[in-house]
């Protein structure tokens, strides 16, 4: 289904003459607005399949462009440029360059799931937005987001040890994202912890952070999870035409 809304046409593709007279009739202003012809030079016929290979994008093929997702979107209410319906349209049409032009705002999805609740076709638009953000990272169009960095740290601890240490996850996240460790909210939280926890509890937390405890008999579960993750990542890389080793 074509997109006809003027708001979705790139400004550089619109041509307007302030003073234009045709056959003696003044057609200046909006009447003389034309859409310039364009040629899509990087059409990607596999784009929908690539997004569908990402977690959350599995049902993008169900979309019939009703616009319920965008109409209910929390972010769109504040920023009209955030338009899930339009991006799903671009993906299904294979217009990769048009999609990538909005790479700096696609990640702004707040996962409120209003779009998913409103969708009459069970497309799971929230999942598609996350899948698209993941796709942008894997294709090298964007740097890993803070959310991705956190997920990697969290997953690494679970896979390796069978448990996580909150303090270590937080410290590593701040370091990898270039954030200072002495943030006001963090200092305040530490003060509350010192005041609210007993000395033995604080010592145990410090001990666990230093010596990195593991869940007992975790090796078999760890190996199984690691194998599954590697298989899933390899499949996604193949779907995108990337080297699985990357």
Secondary structure, 3 states (H helix, E strand, C coil): CCCCCHHHCCHHHEEECCCCEECCEECCHHHHEEECCCCCCCCCCCHHHHHHCCCCCCCHHHCCCCCHHHHHCHHHHHCCCCCHHHHHHHHHHCCHHHHHCCHHHHCCCCCCCHHHHHCCCCCCHHHHHHHHHHHHHHCCCCCCCHHHHHHHHHHHHHHHHCCCCHHHHHHHHHHHCCCCCCCHHHHHHHHHHHHHCCHHHHHHHHHHHHHCCCCCCCHHHHHHHHHHHHHHHHHHHHHCCCCCCC
